[in-house]
Amino acid sequence: MRKKAFKAESKRLLDLMINSIYTHKEIFLREIISNASDAIDKLCYRSLTDDKVGLSRDQFEIRLSVDAENRLLTVSDNGIGMDEPDLENNLGVIASSGSLQFRKELEGEESADADIIGQFGVGFYSAFMVADQITVVTKKYGADQAYRWQSAGVDGYTIEPCDKDTVGTDVIMHLKPDPEEDKDEYSQYLREYTLRTLVKKYSDYIRFPIRMLMPHSQRKEGSPDDKPEYETKYEWETLNSMIPLWQRRKGDVTREEYDEFYRQRFADPNPPLSVVTVAAEGAVTYKALLFIPEKAPLRYYSEDYEGGLQLYSSGVMIMDKCADLLPACFNFVRGVVESPDLSLNISRELLQHDRQLKLICANLEKKLKAELERLLRDEREKYETFWQSFGRQLKVSAMDNYGAKKDVLQDLLLFYSSTEKKLTTLSEYVARMREEQKYIYFASGDTVEAIDHMPQTELLKEHSLEILYFTDRADEFLADVLRSYQDKPFRSVADDDLDIPGEEKKPAEDDRCKDDLAFIKDALGGRVDEVKPSARLKTHPVCLSSGEGMTFEMEKYFKAVQPELELKARRILEINVDHPAFHAFQAARQSDPDTAKKYAEVFLNQAQLIAGLPIDDPTAYTDLLCSLWK
């Protein structure tokens, strides 16, 4: 029999198919099953108008068969089949798609009855990634003669008549021998468990049953009760579920079914916090089933975390994690999207970035934001649970790209309130503001308790003004990006001018303390940029402020992540000139300047500790305090 060469520059193109287009060998099974599904769809469509087909929809099926001894894996279907010209055109010409041609022949509403998957005509050749020889035995509906197509790869193929009783196609793959470095590289595809796993992963929602003989252990008949004997029997088992959950009417699916689907599909022991279903038609048609998790995965905040939604087309999983379908700010969401409208590349593993993709992403962003707003409004406890897991992600996302998403996310942010003693939104804070209040006040620190005792908060608390507590190092950066909310600017309690409503501004301090403050600055030898009397301190003797620009919390952040930059905030030492400690310093300055210098050191160290900044030498500071007690 004469071997025919592949058309369309066969060697180069087929080599590309096998070695470059597909990134994972296991994809071959998805492609072969998809082709089988397309073949069945064509005959199923024909049966709507042709009574001679003799098969009802529930009689169509795809079968997997394994002959481990001979290293054969067979995928069979009872679809439309092929004749000799079809074999020449579909398998002899690489990148020629019979499915695509069939789709083009369907017009209008007729196409809805045929869910054709293939469109490039290359998926079949992915089988050469795992097989060194492929045999196709096929008989076309309405034909009397069956044909055998056989190929070992780039060298070409043969076609010859053969016997086959039934209509349909058998794709018989002879698997390659395993290499020395991996004794299971190809043999794994001869195991029922592996095949079942791959069917569930990629082809679970193919519209026709995918069946395979599966081993089952059962007790031998007549074996004694005290010493029962068991044997393995093989039974045909349907491997796929066929009807995806997102294709069912929302009212027909219980919350328990959603929870179980989520736990199994995404390996999360906890049920999802919320479920969002989307069905869209118009510029782009798609369905989505989205889950908002209760808790973040262990490595969620690591650099190698990969988010994204599972992407399906016609029941076939195209991508396991399609990040482009989900806005980065909501990358914690899990779920699936199915659409027939997305433009896929030739391997069906990657998306072409087109208008449809952007439309889906934008729409899902709106749906997810609306759901989070609903949780915040109607199920506050649930939302706060969500916030504990993913609040940092929303904050960081609001800052990214110079605040490009701040309008989307700012209403979802939570901060601890000094007056409410619980988490609050910016909207709730503004609603409680006094009519004459101009600013949203905030204070930064490591913990709520630490902020609560900050000297800088005294004056605002005295005036019963609400303060937002920033306990995350990202919070000050966030406030800097947001700048304001509902035309109310953010203002730190450490700012020089708090502009407290109803408070008269104090006149500038007279010159009586000028020399004292200059003495302190000189004594500290340039470790502070400025020493000044404080307008905010009431009961505390000192505090440290940074003025405009970088704050101490920002300094701590950069020291942790980029210490080589050596970025430092300004040091402004504020002194409560009415405090007994300052009076003691003044007295010491008149009688014992050396002791006065010790007071200056104490002032700075105390202020640094209050600000959460390290002191240069804790031991020396302790000795210094003890020396003042002599």
ZIKAKA-V353833 format. One record per backbone hydrogen bond with DSSP energy under -1.0 kcal/mol. NH is the residue of the N-H (numbers start at 1). CO is the residue of the C=O. E is the energy in kcal/mol with one decimal. If there is no record, write none. Layout:
# ZIKAKA-V353833
<<NH | CO | E> <NH | CO | E>>
This chain:
# ZIKAKA-V353833
<<4 | 157 | -3.5> <7 | 92 | -2.2> <13 | 9 | -2.3> <14 | 10 | -3.3> <15 | 11 | -2.0> <16 | 12 | -1.6> <17 | 13 | -2.2> <18 | 14 | -2.3> <19 | 15 | -2.4> <20 | 16 | -2.3> <21 | 16 | -1.9> <27 | 24 | -1.5> <28 | 25 | -2.1> <29 | 26 | -1.1> <31 | 27 | -1.9> <32 | 28 | -2.5> <33 | 29 | -2.4> <34 | 30 | -2.2> <35 | 31 | -2.1> <36 | 32 | -2.0> <37 | 33 | -2.6> <38 | 34 | -2.4> <39 | 35 | -2.2> <40 | 36 | -2.1> <41 | 37 | -2.6> <42 | 38 | -2.1> <43 | 39 | -1.6> <44 | 40 | -3.2> <45 | 41 | -2.6> <46 | 42 | -1.9> <47 | 43 | -2.2> <48 | 45 | -1.0> <49 | 46 | -1.5> <50 | 46 | -1.4> <53 | 50 | -1.3> <59 | 56 | -2.0> <60 | 57 | -1.3> <62 | 209 | -2.8> <63 | 76 | -2.8> <64 | 211 | -2.7> <65 | 74 | -2.4> <67 | 72 | -2.8> <72 | 67 | -2.4> <73 | 173 | -2.3> <74 | 65 | -2.8> <75 | 171 | -2.2> <76 | 63 | -3.1> <77 | 169 | -2.2> <78 | 61 | -1.0> <80 | 39 | -1.9> <87 | 83 | -2.3> <88 | 84 | -2.3> <89 | 85 | -2.8> <90 | 86 | -3.4> <91 | 87 | -1.8> <92 | 87 | -1.4> <95 | 121 | -1.7> <96 | 93 | -1.2> <101 | 97 | -1.6> <102 | 98 | -2.3> <103 | 99 | -2.3> <104 | 100 | -2.0> <105 | 101 | -1.5> <110 | 107 | -1.4> <111 | 108 | -1.1> <112 | 109 | -1.4> <113 | 110 | -1.5> <114 | 111 | -1.2> <116 | 114 | -1.4> <126 | 123 | -1.6> <127 | 124 | -1.6> <128 | 125 | -1.5> <129 | 126 | -2.0> <130 | 127 | -1.6> <131 | 127 | -2.0> <132 | 174 | -2.1> <133 | 174 | -1.0> <134 | 151 | -2.8> <135 | 172 | -2.9> <136 | 149 | -3.5> <137 | 170 | -2.4> <138 | 147 | -2.5> <139 | 168 | -2.4> <141 | 80 | -2.8> <143 | 140 | -2.2> <147 | 138 | -2.6> <148 | 160 | -3.4> <149 | 136 | -3.1> <150 | 158 | -2.3> <151 | 134 | -2.1> <156 | 153 | -1.7> <157 | 4 | -2.8> <158 | 150 | -2.4> <160 | 148 | -2.0> <162 | 146 | -2.0> <168 | 139 | -2.4> <169 | 77 | -1.3> <170 | 137 | -3.0> <171 | 75 | -2.7> <172 | 135 | -3.6> <173 | 73 | -3.1> <174 | 133 | -2.8> <175 | 71 | -2.4> <176 | 130 | -2.8> <185 | 182 | -1.4> <188 | 184 | -1.3> <189 | 186 | -1.6> <190 | 187 | -2.2> <191 | 188 | -1.4> <195 | 191 | -2.1> <196 | 192 | -2.7> <197 | 193 | -2.3> <198 | 194 | -2.3> <199 | 195 | -2.3> <200 | 196 | -2.4> <201 | 197 | -2.0> <202 | 198 | -2.7> <203 | 199 | -1.7> <205 | 315 | -1.1> <206 | 203 | -1.6> <211 | 62 | -3.2> <212 | 237 | -1.7> <214 | 235 | -3.0> <216 | 233 | -2.7> <218 | 231 | -2.7> <220 | 229 | -3.1> <223 | 220 | -1.6> <231 | 218 | -2.9> <233 | 216 | -3.0> <235 | 214 | -2.2> <237 | 212 | -2.2> <239 | 210 | -3.3> <242 | 204 | -2.6> <243 | 241 | -2.3> <247 | 244 | -1.2> <248 | 245 | -1.2> <252 | 249 | -1.8> <253 | 250 | -1.4> <258 | 254 | -1.9> <259 | 255 | -2.7> <260 | 256 | -2.4> <261 | 257 | -2.4> <262 | 258 | -2.5> <263 | 259 | -2.6> <264 | 260 | -2.3> <265 | 261 | -2.8> <266 | 262 | -2.4> <273 | 292 | -2.7> <274 | 292 | -1.2> <276 | 290 | -2.9> <278 | 288 | -2.6> <280 | 286 | -2.9> <286 | 280 | -2.0> <287 | 338 | -2.3> <288 | 278 | -2.7> <289 | 336 | -2.4> <290 | 276 | -3.3> <291 | 334 | -3.5> <292 | 274 | -2.5> <300 | 297 | -1.9> <302 | 299 | -1.5> <305 | 302 | -1.4> <309 | 322 | -1.6> <310 | 335 | -2.7> <311 | 319 | -2.6> <312 | 337 | -3.1> <313 | 316 | -2.4> <316 | 313 | -1.7> <317 | 202 | -2.6> <318 | 311 | -3.3> <319 | 311 | -1.3> <322 | 309 | -3.0> <323 | 321 | -1.1> <325 | 322 | -1.2> <326 | 323 | -1.5> <330 | 327 | -1.9> <331 | 328 | -1.6> <333 | 330 | -1.9> <334 | 291 | -2.3> <336 | 289 | -2.2> <337 | 310 | -2.7> <338 | 287 | -2.9> <339 | 312 | -1.9> <345 | 350 | -2.2> <348 | 345 | -1.4> <352 | 343 | -2.4> <354 | 352 | -1.2> <358 | 354 | -1.6> <359 | 355 | -2.3> <360 | 356 | -2.3> <361 | 357 | -2.3> <362 | 358 | -2.5> <363 | 359 | -2.2> <364 | 360 | -2.7> <365 | 361 | -2.0> <366 | 362 | -1.6> <367 | 363 | -2.2> <368 | 364 | -2.7> <369 | 365 | -2.4> <370 | 366 | -2.3> <371 | 367 | -1.9> <372 | 368 | -2.4> <373 | 369 | -2.5> <374 | 370 | -2.0> <375 | 371 | -2.4> <376 | 372 | -2.5> <377 | 373 | -2.1> <378 | 374 | -3.5> <379 | 375 | -1.9> <383 | 379 | -2.2> <384 | 380 | -2.5> <385 | 381 | -1.7> <386 | 382 | -2.3> <387 | 383 | -2.8> <388 | 384 | -1.8> <390 | 386 | -2.7> <391 | 387 | -2.4> <394 | 390 | -1.7> <395 | 391 | -2.2> <396 | 392 | -2.7> <397 | 393 | -2.4> <398 | 394 | -1.9> <399 | 395 | -1.1> <400 | 396 | -1.6> <403 | 399 | -1.1> <404 | 400 | -1.5> <406 | 403 | -1.3> <409 | 405 | -1.9> <410 | 406 | -2.6> <412 | 409 | -2.3> <415 | 424 | -2.3> <417 | 422 | -2.4> <418 | 467 | -2.4> <421 | 417 | -1.6> <424 | 415 | -2.8> <429 | 425 | -2.1> <430 | 426 | -2.6> <431 | 427 | -2.0> <432 | 428 | -1.1> <437 | 434 | -1.1> <440 | 489 | -2.8> <442 | 491 | -2.0> <443 | 468 | -2.4> <445 | 470 | -2.2> <451 | 447 | -2.2> <452 | 448 | -2.5> <454 | 451 | -1.9> <457 | 454 | -1.4> <458 | 455 | -1.6> <461 | 457 | -2.4> <462 | 458 | -2.3> <463 | 459 | -1.2> <464 | 461 | -1.9> <465 | 460 | -2.5> <468 | 441 | -2.5> <469 | 416 | -2.9> <470 | 443 | -3.3> <475 | 472 | -2.1> <478 | 474 | -2.4> <479 | 475 | -2.6> <480 | 476 | -2.0> <481 | 477 | -1.8> <482 | 478 | -3.0> <483 | 479 | -2.6> <484 | 482 | -3.1> <485 | 488 | -1.9> <488 | 485 | -1.5> <490 | 483 | -2.1> <491 | 440 | -2.7> <493 | 442 | -2.2> <495 | 492 | -1.7> <503 | 500 | -1.8> <517 | 513 | -2.6> <518 | 514 | -2.0> <519 | 515 | -2.3> <520 | 516 | -1.9> <521 | 517 | -2.1> <522 | 518 | -2.4> <523 | 519 | -2.5> <524 | 520 | -1.6> <525 | 522 | -1.2> <527 | 524 | -1.2> <529 | 571 | -2.5> <530 | 571 | -1.4> <532 | 573 | -2.3> <534 | 575 | -2.7> <543 | 574 | -1.6> <545 | 572 | -2.5> <555 | 551 | -2.1> <556 | 552 | -2.5> <557 | 553 | -2.0> <558 | 554 | -2.5> <559 | 555 | -2.3> <560 | 556 | -1.6> <561 | 557 | -2.2> <562 | 558 | -2.8> <565 | 562 | -1.7> <566 | 563 | -1.2> <572 | 545 | -2.7> <573 | 530 | -2.8> <574 | 543 | -2.8> <575 | 532 | -2.4> <576 | 541 | -3.2> <577 | 575 | -1.2> <579 | 576 | -1.9> <583 | 579 | -1.8> <584 | 580 | -2.5> <585 | 581 | -1.8> <586 | 582 | -2.5> <587 | 583 | -2.2> <588 | 584 | -2.4> <589 | 585 | -2.4> <590 | 586 | -1.4> <591 | 587 | -1.7> <592 | 588 | -3.8> <596 | 592 | -1.9> <597 | 593 | -1.9> <598 | 594 | -1.4> <599 | 595 | -2.0> <600 | 596 | -1.9> <601 | 597 | -2.0> <602 | 598 | -2.3> <603 | 599 | -2.8> <604 | 600 | -2.0> <605 | 601 | -2.6> <606 | 602 | -2.9> <607 | 603 | -2.2> <608 | 604 | -2.4> <609 | 605 | -2.3> <610 | 606 | -2.3> <611 | 607 | -1.9> <612 | 609 | -1.2> <613 | 608 | -3.0> <621 | 617 | -2.2> <622 | 618 | -2.2> <623 | 619 | -2.4> <624 | 620 | -2.2> <625 | 621 | -2.2> <626 | 622 | -2.2> <627 | 623 | -1.9> <628 | 624 | -1.1> <629 | 626 | -1.1>>
